[in-house]
Structures are given as structure tokens and as C-alpha cells.
Amino acid sequence: MKNHDDLFFAESIDPRVEARALALEVICRLLLWTADAPTLEDRGLRASVALYCVRPDLINGETLEQIGEQTGRTRQWVHKLTESFRATTGLLS
């Protein structure tokens, strides 16, 4: 019989610890993506796009066009931000 020195076999992982680590990774990616915008206004736009992708109910179900109109951007501009957010976070559309 073979002895395994690999930690995979030695320790069981606490699901709460693993869940916290995953949540931290997601939050970090979200904050880094949001903070990557050059201006405070652009950071607000990115936060709105993140909410649109994850919890549209928190922005009263506004469309990309409405978000763009309020920020002086086209729907296409905002759509590109949604694609960037999804690529950064691995969120499927």
C-alpha cells in the first residue's frame, strides 16, 4: 500500500473556509475591476454595470440603454463594460 504525503489526502477542508476564500476572490475581482476606471464617475458606472449583471433588482431593472443615457454613454459602450465585467469575473451571460 502506498503512503500519501499529499495534503489532499491528509486534511479535509472546512467548507466554510473554502467558501470564504472563494467569496474573497470574487469581491477582490469586483473591486479591482471597479477601481480600474480612471474617474470617480466611471467607477460609479462600473458599479452600476456590476449590479446590472448580478442584481438588476437593486437598480430597479434599468436597461443598458437607460444606464448609458444617465451617464452620457451609448448602450454599446455600456454593453462593452458588461462584457469586460463578465470576462473579469468569469460570470456567464
Secondary structure, 3 states (H helix, E strand, C coil): CCCCCCHHHHCCCCHHHHHHHHHHHHHHHHHHHHHCCCCHHHHHHHHHHHHHHHCHHHHCCCCHHHHHHHHCCCHHHHHHHHHHHHHHHCCCC
